[in-house]
Amino acid sequence: MFAITTRNKLRSRRHAVSMVWAWRLIRQQLARTPGMLAYTTGLASLTEFYTLTLWQKEIDMTLFMASEDHRDMMWNVRRWADSFWSMRWNGTADEVGTWNGQRFAHDGAVASQKRQYVGPGYVEPQDVPEALRPYLRNIIRDNEPETLGVNAVIGRVPTPTISSIRFLKRMLQPWRSTANALRFELALGLGECLLFVVWRESGEKDSRELMNALLDQFPDAWAMRFPATDFEIGHWNRLRIREYAETEAGTTAAQ
C-alpha cells in the first residue's frame, strides 16, 4: 500500500469555487475507481487545498491519473494554482486506528517477493494495459521508489461538529510548534479532517506520541507513519523533501 498526497496553493480566492467543483468531480471519479483503497480532501484556507489517496497497486493509480477527467482537472489547476506539490509515501506497519473499519498496514515481505517493479505496478512490460503503453518508456524501473530520510504522519479524523474541530486543534497544539516538524497542516474536509505532519528523521518519538494521543482522544481516527520516497513533484512553500533529505544526509556524513 502507498499514499499520494497533493497540495494546491491557489493564486487567488476567486479560484476557490472552481477548485471545489473540480474536487467534487474527482471525488466522484475516485469513488468508482478500481484499486483505490480510501481518499479524502481538505482545505487549510480558501487558497490551500489538500488531497490524500491510498492505493494498493500503482497500475490502478496510474490509470486514474491517465484518465481524461484527471488530466482535464490538472490542466485547469495549472491556470488556478500559484504552486503545486505532490508526494508518494510508502506504507508501513506503524498504523493506529481504522478508516471506516479498514486497516492498511503494509506487508514488506510481500513487496520484496516481486520480480520486477514496473511503474504502473508489479507487472511485466508486456502486461501493461494498452492505455499506458505510450508511457512505458518513462515508467519502467528496476527497483522500488527510493525511501528518503523524512517521514510523515498522515491521519484522517472524523469531526462531525464545530466543537470537535476546535477540540482537535487544541489537542494538536503541542506538536504544531515542535522543532522536529518540517510542515504541519490540519485541513478541513466533509465531516472529517486531514492531518498532515512532515517530520525530520529525529522526530520519530514525537510522531509516535502524536499518533497515540490522536487515537486516545478520537477513537474513530486513523493514522499511519509514512516514509517519503523520491517520487515528488513541485514544492510545498519552497520545501522539496528530496532536496532536504539529500542535504541532511550530506551534513550527517560530514559530521
C-alpha positions in Angstrom: 0.0 0.0 0.0 1.1 3.5 -0.7 -0.3 7.1 -0.4 -0.4 10.0 -2.7 -0.7 13.5 -1.3 -1.2 16.7 -3.1 -1.2 20.4 -2.1 -2.6 23.1 -4.4 -1.8 26.8 -3.5 -4.2 28.9 -5.5 -3.2 32.3 -6.9 -6.4 33.9 -5.6 -9.5 33.1 -3.6 -11.6 33.7 -6.7 -10.4 30.3 -7.9 -11.7 28.6 -4.8 -15.2 27.8 -6.2 -13.6 26.3 -9.3 -11.3 24.2 -7.2 -14.2 22.9 -5.0 -16.1 22.0 -8.2 -13.1 20.1 -9.6 -12.7 18.3 -6.2 -16.4 17.2 -6.5 -15.8 15.7 -9.9 -12.5 14.0 -8.8 -14.1 12.6 -5.7 -16.9 11.1 -7.8 -14.3 9.5 -10.1 -12.3 8.2 -7.1 -15.4 6.6 -5.7 -15.7 4.4 -8.8 -12.0 3.8 -9.4 -10.8 0.1 -9.0 -7.9 -0.4 -6.6 -8.5 2.9 -4.7 -8.5 2.0 -1.0 -9.5 5.3 0.6 -9.4 9.0 -0.1 -10.2 12.4 1.5 -9.8 16.1 0.7 -9.4 19.1 2.8 -8.7 22.8 2.8 -6.5 24.8 5.1 -7.7 28.1 3.7 -9.6 29.3 0.6 -6.3 29.2 -1.3 -4.8 26.0 0.1 -6.2 22.6 -0.9 -5.0 19.1 0.1 -5.8 15.6 -1.1 -4.9 12.1 0.2 -5.5 8.8 -1.7 -4.4 5.3 -0.6 -3.7 2.7 -3.3 -2.8 -1.0 -3.3 -1.3 -1.1 -6.8 0.4 1.5 -8.9 -1.3 0.3 -12.0 -4.7 1.5 -10.7 -3.3 4.8 -9.6 -1.6 5.4 -13.0 -4.7 4.5 -14.9 -6.6 7.0 -12.8 -4.0 9.8 -13.4 -4.1 9.0 -17.2 -7.9 9.4 -17.3 -9.4 12.3 -19.3 -11.2 13.7 -16.2 -8.0 13.8 -14.1 -5.9 15.3 -17.0 -8.6 18.0 -17.6 -8.6 18.9 -13.9 -4.8 19.1 -13.7 -4.8 21.3 -16.8 -7.2 23.7 -15.1 -5.1 23.6 -11.8 -2.1 24.9 -13.8 -4.2 28.1 -14.5 -5.5 28.4 -11.0 -2.5 27.5 -8.8 0.4 29.5 -7.7 2.2 26.3 -6.7 1.6 22.6 -6.8 3.2 19.8 -4.8 2.7 16.0 -4.8 4.5 13.2 -3.0 4.3 9.4 -2.9 4.7 7.8 0.6 5.3 4.2 1.2 3.0 2.4 3.6 4.3 0.8 6.9 3.1 -1.3 9.7 3.2 1.7 12.0 -0.6 2.3 12.0 -3.2 3.3 14.6 -7.0 3.2 14.4 -9.1 2.3 11.4 -10.6 4.2 8.5 -14.3 3.3 8.4 -13.3 -0.1 9.8 -10.4 -0.6 7.5 -6.7 -1.0 8.3 -3.9 -0.7 5.7 -0.7 -1.9 7.4 1.9 -2.6 4.8 3.4 -6.1 4.4 7.0 -5.5 3.4 7.7 -9.2 2.9 5.1 -9.4 0.1 6.6 -6.4 -1.8 10.1 -7.9 -1.6 9.0 -11.0 -3.4 8.0 -9.1 -6.6 10.3 -9.9 -9.5 10.3 -6.5 -11.2 9.0 -3.1 -10.5 7.3 -1.5 -13.5 5.8 1.8 -12.6 2.5 1.1 -13.0 2.6 -1.7 -10.5 4.3 -5.0 -10.2 3.8 -6.3 -13.7 5.9 -7.3 -16.7 6.2 -4.8 -19.5 4.1 -7.0 -21.8 1.2 -6.9 -19.2 0.9 -3.1 -19.1 -2.6 -2.1 -20.4 -2.8 -0.6 -23.8 -3.9 2.8 -22.4 -0.5 3.1 -20.7 1.8 1.8 -23.4 2.7 5.3 -24.6 4.2 5.9 -21.2 6.0 2.6 -20.9 9.5 4.1 -21.7 9.2 6.6 -18.9 7.8 4.3 -16.2 9.9 1.2 -16.2 12.1 0.9 -13.1 14.2 -2.0 -11.8 13.6 -1.1 -8.1 11.2 0.3 -5.6 11.0 4.1 -5.3 13.9 5.2 -3.1 13.0 5.9 0.5 14.2 9.2 1.9 15.2 10.1 5.5 12.0 12.0 6.1 8.7 10.7 7.5 5.1 11.9 7.7 2.2 11.2 10.0 -0.9 11.3 7.8 -4.2 10.9 9.5 -8.0 11.1 8.9 -10.1 12.2 11.9 -13.9 12.2 11.8 -15.1 15.7 13.1 -18.9 15.9 12.7 -19.2 19.1 14.7 -17.6 22.5 15.1 -16.8 21.7 18.7 -14.9 18.5 17.7 -12.8 20.5 15.2 -11.9 23.0 17.9 -11.0 20.3 20.3 -8.8 18.6 17.7 -7.0 21.8 17.1 -6.3 22.3 20.8 -5.2 18.8 21.2 -2.7 19.0 18.4 -1.2 22.3 19.5 1.9 20.8 21.4 3.0 19.2 18.2 2.4 22.1 15.9 5.3 24.1 17.2 7.8 21.2 17.8 11.2 21.7 16.2 11.1 18.3 14.7 8.1 19.1 12.4 9.1 20.4 9.0 5.5 21.0 8.0 2.2 20.8 10.0 -1.2 21.1 8.5 -4.8 20.3 9.5 -7.2 20.6 6.6 -10.9 20.7 6.9 -13.0 18.2 4.9 -16.5 16.9 4.7 -17.2 15.9 8.3 -13.6 15.0 8.8 -10.1 16.5 9.0 -6.9 15.5 7.2 -3.9 15.7 9.4 -0.5 16.0 7.7 2.8 16.4 9.6 6.2 16.0 7.9 8.9 15.1 10.4 12.7 15.3 10.4 14.4 11.9 10.9 14.9 12.8 14.6 11.1 13.3 15.1 10.1 9.6 15.2 9.4 9.8 19.0 7.2 12.9 18.5 5.3 11.2 15.7 4.6 8.1 17.8 3.4 10.3 20.7 1.1 12.3 18.3 -0.4 9.1 16.8 -1.1 7.6 20.2 -2.6 10.9 21.6 -4.8 11.2 18.5 -6.3 7.7 18.9 -6.8 8.2 22.6 -8.9 11.4 22.1 -10.5 10.3 18.8 -11.2 6.6 18.8 -12.6 6.7 15.3 -9.4 8.3 13.9 -6.8 6.6 11.7 -3.2 7.5 11.2 0.0 5.9 9.7 3.6 6.9 9.6 4.8 7.1 6.0 8.4 7.3 4.8 8.9 9.7 1.9 10.1 8.5 -1.5 11.9 10.1 -4.4 8.6 10.4 -6.3 8.0 14.1 -5.7 6.6 16.9 -7.9 6.7 20.6 -7.2 7.3 22.2 -3.8 5.5 23.0 -0.5 6.2 26.6 0.3 9.7 26.1 -1.2 10.3 22.8 0.6 11.3 20.0 -1.7 11.6 16.9 0.6 14.0 15.1 -1.7 16.4 18.1 -1.7 16.1 18.5 2.1 16.8 14.8 2.7 19.9 14.9 0.5 21.2 18.0 2.3 20.6 16.4 5.7 22.3 13.2 4.6 25.3 15.1 3.4 25.5 17.1 6.6 25.3 13.9 8.7 28.0 12.3 6.6 30.3 15.3 7.0 30.0 15.1 10.8 
